[in-house]
Amino acid sequence: MIQLFSLYNGAVTDITNVIKSISSTGDKAQAARKLDITLAYPIWDRNQPRTQIAPGTKVWLLLDGKEIFRGVAWDREINSSSEELTFPAYDYLIYLTKSKVTYNFSNITPEDATRQICAELGIETGSLASTGIKVNRLIAQKTGYDAIMEMYTQASKTNGKKYIPIMDGTKLSVIEKGKVVADYTLRSRLDGVGNNILSTSYRDTMDGMINKVKIYDDKNDYAGEVSNGSWIGEYGLIQDNYTKEADKDSISVANGMMTGIQRDVTIPALGNWNCRTGYAVNTEIFYVSTLQNAVMFIDGDTHTWEPGTGKYTMSLNMSFDNKMDSKGD
């Protein structure tokens, strides 16, 4: 069961009973999580109340009594023919995507840099993934979000870990991307036992493959290479170059540039709020060999509720590769 509340003109209102449709969307490149909401907005029937929402209205969403979203309405549209009010709301990460900062960071970890950026932009911080890696970086006129991701991208080049920011209420956290959702499997079995998948769309491609990286110094002199011989033998040579950076392990960075076959999967399924962008999920899908027993990373998700019927579904965009929204060089 979902409940939606609003804070408009200083008054808190439960607006659940006028919801016609509601969905929550996340994506690793979208940054801020988004609610798309359609409300009944009676115009001709004076006996029916009109719920008021405007840009800047605070909204929060509860699922089975637990808050899962808190944010702000960004714009609205009133349609007199359908008697509906529609609006998107974004969580507070939206402010980091709309405001710009400039820093010349020296010998600072991404987590400490994130605290500075958020303090300047008035965003509280929660749990920030600890890297312990000191970074030197000039960030000029970048959004707060891009600045944070650029700092964590530098750490990722060194330790190989992937990161993603999320909002917990009004607090920004940064987590390691790819933690597997516990005690849950996306399942489609031939005998139908435990099935929770509605359908599957599967695609694999060589686009984006890199199976050899040659390393050069700042004078463009050859300094080494990494490669995957089995990929080269099976798919042909696809090569990239990397110029060494003083504060990076060149072999680690070059290995991080290697990319195999990309497999993208879209799965509509019965809703489970734990399945969101930044996490991973086990699969047991009998009719796709690579998904019969796999771990897939969620790069995009849409959760949809139908208040009238109580139906709750989700659609997950997934990949075998755990990739972050890398920023900077």
C-alpha positions as a printed Julia matrix, in Angstrom:
329×3 Matrix{Float64}:
   0.0     0.0     0.0
   1.29    3.43   -0.93
   0.53    6.82    0.61
   1.46   10.19   -0.87
   1.68   13.37    1.21
   2.21   17.0     0.21
   3.24   20.18    1.99
   1.52   23.1     0.25
   1.13   26.58    1.77
   2.23   25.24    5.13
  -0.42   22.49    5.27
   0.34   18.75    5.16
  -2.23   16.77    3.16
  -2.66   13.08    2.42
  -3.38   13.13   -1.32
  -3.4     9.35   -1.83
  -7.12    9.18   -2.61
  -6.84   11.47   -5.66
  -3.91    9.64   -7.31
  -4.75    8.29  -10.77
  -1.27    7.01  -11.56
   2.17    7.15   -9.96
   5.6     5.84  -10.91
   9.11    6.21   -9.55
  12.1     6.19  -11.91
  15.83    5.95  -11.33
  18.76    5.74  -13.74
  22.53    5.78  -13.2
  22.87    8.7   -15.62
  19.74   10.55  -14.47
  21.13   11.27  -10.97
  17.99   12.48   -9.17
  15.2     9.98   -8.62
  11.9    11.06  -10.15
   8.22   10.62   -9.35
   5.66   11.03  -12.16
   2.23   11.65  -10.68
  -1.22   12.18  -12.14
  -3.96   13.43   -9.84
  -7.69   13.78  -10.38
  -8.47   17.51  -10.61
 -12.24   18.02  -10.84
 -13.18   21.29  -12.48
 -16.95   21.16  -12.99
 -18.02   19.18   -9.93
 -17.88   21.63   -7.04
 -18.53   18.85   -4.52
 -15.14   17.32   -5.26
 -12.0    18.9    -3.76
  -9.15   20.1    -5.92
  -5.77   19.1    -4.59
  -3.28   21.92   -5.0
   0.29   21.24   -6.13
   2.72   23.86   -7.43
   6.42   24.02   -8.27
   8.27   23.83   -4.98
   5.61   21.78   -3.17
   7.26   19.17   -0.94
   6.04   15.6    -1.41
   6.89   12.27    0.18
   5.86    8.71   -0.62
   5.34    5.82    1.8
   5.24    2.14    0.88
   3.67   -0.08    3.55
   4.23    2.67    6.1
   7.91    3.25    5.28
   9.08    6.41    3.53
  10.74    5.59    0.2
  10.87    9.03   -1.44
  11.1    12.65   -0.35
  11.42   15.49   -2.81
   9.99   18.55   -4.49
   7.47   19.11   -7.28
   9.35   20.68  -10.18
   6.57   21.77  -12.51
   2.89   21.05  -13.06
   0.29   20.87  -15.79
  -3.5    21.14  -15.46
  -5.6    19.63  -18.24
  -9.22   20.78  -18.21
 -10.45   18.21  -20.73
  -9.22   15.2   -18.74
  -9.59   17.01  -15.41
  -6.14   15.97  -14.33
  -3.15   17.59  -12.67
   0.2    16.04  -13.58
   3.59   16.83  -12.1
   7.07   15.37  -11.75
   8.83   15.48   -8.39
  12.56   14.92   -7.9
  14.48   13.94   -4.81
  16.93   16.46   -3.38
  19.77   15.29   -5.59
  18.18   17.5    -8.25
  19.75   20.53   -6.56
  23.22   19.08   -7.09
  22.48   18.79  -10.82
  21.23   22.38  -11.1
  23.95   24.26   -9.16
  27.56   24.74  -10.25
  30.75   24.82   -8.2
  34.45   25.49   -8.75
  37.21   23.89   -6.68
  40.92   23.29   -6.96
  41.09   20.17   -4.82
  44.5    19.15   -3.5
  45.32   15.94   -1.65
  41.72   15.28   -0.61
  39.57   12.16   -0.65
  36.36   12.09   -2.73
  34.32   11.64    0.43
  35.75   14.78    2.04
  35.36   16.69   -1.22
  31.71   15.58   -1.33
  31.15   17.0     2.16
  32.58   20.36    1.04
  30.45   20.46   -2.11
  27.27   19.54   -0.27
  27.96   22.06    2.5
  28.26   24.83   -0.1
  25.02   23.81   -1.8
  23.01   23.27    1.38
  22.65   19.48    1.09
  23.04   17.29    4.16
  25.3    14.26    3.88
  24.68   10.76    5.17
  26.92    7.75    4.64
  29.65    8.42    2.08
  31.62    5.5     0.64
  35.11    5.63    2.07
  37.93    5.39   -0.49
  40.93    6.67    1.49
  42.39    7.77   -1.84
  43.8    11.31   -2.02
  42.99   13.13   -5.24
  44.28   16.33   -6.88
  41.69   17.79   -9.22
  40.74   21.15  -10.7
  36.98   21.28  -11.11
  35.85   24.44  -12.86
  32.21   25.41  -13.26
  30.82   21.88  -12.99
  27.51   20.9   -11.43
  27.73   19.66   -7.88
  26.74   16.2    -9.08
  29.39   16.13  -11.82
  32.01   17.4    -9.35
  31.24   14.62   -6.88
  31.22   11.95   -9.58
  34.47   13.29  -11.06
  36.2    12.89   -7.71
  34.84    9.38   -7.21
  35.75    8.51  -10.81
  39.4     9.27   -9.99
  39.24    6.92   -7.01
  37.54    4.28   -9.16
  40.45    4.35  -11.61
  42.73    3.35   -8.75
  40.68    0.8    -6.81
  38.34   -0.47   -9.53
  35.24    0.07   -7.39
  32.11    1.73   -8.77
  30.09    4.4    -6.98
  26.66    5.97   -7.18
  25.0     8.75   -5.13
  21.55    8.21   -3.66
  19.27   10.26   -1.44
  18.05    8.98    1.92
  15.32   11.49    2.68
  17.12   14.84    2.62
  20.62   13.38    3.06
  23.03   12.48    0.25
  24.8     9.15    0.51
  27.33    7.62   -1.86
  27.35    3.82   -2.04
  29.45    1.23   -3.81
  27.43    0.28   -6.88
  26.5    -3.35   -7.43
  25.51   -4.78   -4.05
  23.26   -7.79   -4.65
  19.68   -7.52   -3.38
  19.43  -10.07   -0.56
  16.96  -12.97   -0.57
  15.49  -12.13   -3.97
  15.74  -13.64   -7.46
  14.13  -12.56  -10.71
  12.63  -15.88  -11.69
  10.95  -17.48  -14.67
  10.84  -21.26  -14.31
   9.33  -23.71  -16.75
   7.24  -25.25  -13.95
   6.01  -21.77  -12.9
   7.09  -22.12   -9.27
   7.98  -18.74   -7.78
   7.76  -16.91  -11.09
   7.75  -13.11  -10.73
   8.79  -12.0   -14.23
   6.2   -10.65  -16.66
   8.42  -10.71  -19.78
  12.06  -10.38  -20.91
  13.87   -8.37  -23.58
  17.5    -9.45  -24.16
  20.23   -7.95  -26.4
  23.99   -8.52  -26.66
  26.46   -6.51  -28.77
  30.14   -5.96  -29.56
  29.61   -2.17  -29.59
  31.89   -0.66  -26.95
  34.23   -3.66  -26.76
  37.87   -2.96  -25.89
  40.13   -6.03  -25.7
  43.57   -4.39  -25.83
  44.89   -1.17  -24.26
  48.33    0.22  -25.1
  49.9     2.51  -22.49
  51.98    5.59  -23.33
  53.8     8.19  -21.25
  53.29   11.95  -21.53
  55.79   12.04  -24.45
  53.76    9.44  -26.32
  56.44    6.78  -25.82
  55.2     3.2   -25.45
  55.11    2.09  -21.79
  53.24   -1.22  -21.8
  49.91   -2.84  -22.58
  47.13   -5.1   -21.33
  45.0    -7.4   -23.45
  42.55  -10.28  -23.39
  43.77  -12.93  -25.79
  40.6   -15.01  -25.75
  38.45  -12.0   -26.64
  40.86  -11.04  -29.44
  40.79  -14.58  -30.8
  37.01  -14.81  -30.74
  35.97  -11.28  -31.74
  39.0    -9.66  -33.4
  41.3    -6.91  -32.13
  39.64   -3.72  -30.83
  42.26   -1.44  -29.25
  42.34    1.73  -27.18
  45.24    3.88  -25.89
  45.91    5.3   -22.44
  48.33    8.07  -21.41
  49.85    7.49  -17.97
  48.82    9.83  -15.14
  51.23   10.64  -12.34
  48.87    9.7    -9.52
  47.38    6.57  -11.12
  48.49    2.96  -11.49
  48.56    2.7   -15.29
  47.99   -1.07  -15.39
  44.93   -0.8   -13.12
  43.49    2.01  -15.21
  44.15    0.15  -18.48
  42.51   -3.0   -17.13
  39.53   -0.87  -16.12
  39.17    0.27  -19.74
  38.79   -3.3   -21.0
  35.21   -4.05  -22.01
  33.72   -7.3   -23.25
  30.41   -8.15  -24.89
  27.7    -5.83  -23.58
  24.47   -7.55  -22.67
  21.46   -5.38  -21.95
  18.31   -6.79  -20.45
  14.91   -5.22  -19.74
  12.64   -7.17  -17.42
   9.13   -6.13  -16.32
   8.27   -7.96  -13.09
   6.15   -7.85   -9.98
   7.29   -4.91   -7.85
  10.04   -5.13   -5.24
  11.32   -1.77   -3.92
  14.74   -3.22   -3.13
  15.36   -3.58   -6.86
  16.61   -0.09   -7.71
  19.36    1.54   -9.71
  22.77    0.96   -8.16
  22.03   -2.54   -6.9
  22.31   -5.98   -8.48
  19.93   -8.91   -8.62
  20.14  -12.67   -9.19
  18.32  -14.14  -12.19
  16.86  -17.56  -12.89
  15.35  -17.37  -16.39
  15.16  -20.73  -18.12
  14.81  -19.55  -21.74
  17.98  -17.35  -21.93
  21.15  -19.36  -21.27
  23.17  -16.43  -19.89
  20.35  -15.57  -17.46
  19.69  -19.06  -16.1
  21.99  -18.37  -13.15
  23.42  -14.84  -13.3
  23.96  -11.61  -11.39
  22.71   -8.54  -13.24
  23.4    -4.9   -12.38
  20.44   -2.52  -12.35
  21.22    0.61  -14.38
  17.66    1.9   -14.58
  14.33    1.15  -12.95
  10.7     2.23  -13.05
   8.3     1.25  -10.26
   4.6     1.75  -10.98
   1.61    1.57   -8.68
  -2.07    1.45   -9.63
  -3.88    2.76   -6.52
  -7.28    1.63   -7.75
  -6.3    -2.04   -8.07
  -3.35   -2.24   -5.69
  -1.19   -3.57   -8.55
   2.55   -2.9    -8.17
   4.99   -3.65  -10.99
   8.5    -2.65  -11.98
  10.63   -2.59  -15.11
  14.39   -3.04  -14.71
  17.08   -2.13  -17.24
  20.09   -4.31  -16.45
  23.6    -5.11  -17.57
  26.25   -7.74  -16.84
  28.8    -4.92  -16.47
  28.94   -2.89  -13.26
  29.55    0.61  -14.62
  29.3     3.96  -12.89
  28.4     7.34  -14.37
  32.06    8.28  -14.88
  32.94   11.96  -15.2
  36.14   13.73  -16.25
  39.14   12.23  -18.01
